[in-house]
């Protein structure tokens, strides 16, 4: 199976049924899930349901947009996943794409999220996107720093019901395609 994207250290590839144990393990780490749902594990059934949705994205966008498993190229180890897809509000708009990721704690602080996010931005522009956005809980400084390192700018703060914490304040970052009239970054 041909990889979706390669960086110096990471291979992004399609999800497989055999990835389920690694995905469940990823979502079982309270620190990984801390900013997503308050640190609660995701059930096998929920991960399996997500896999079906993700496989639907891959089919819908003919392998150009969706979610991918991140594999360490040196060790062939599961690292987590990355996403580049249209906003869930308008799945037909391929000009405004969402960027996101979830990594095993072992790979935090190593520049992996920044490395792959930069490569996904380049891929987004190649695919004709005009804007890429990402969201994070306002207390997740590590993710906010990744967004800033790749050139995204804070666009908004808002309450997002996706977060189960009492504090649902979300940061929305975005970057526009270079060369658009009036674009500043």
Secondary structure by P-SEA (a helix, b strand, c coil): cccccccccbbbbbbcccaaaaaaaaaacccccccccccccccaaaaaaaaaaaaaaaaaacccbbbbbbbccccccccccccccccccccccccbbbbcccccccccccaaaaaaaaaaaaaaaaacccbbbbbccccaaaaaaaaaaacccccbbbbbccccccccbbbbbbccccccccccc
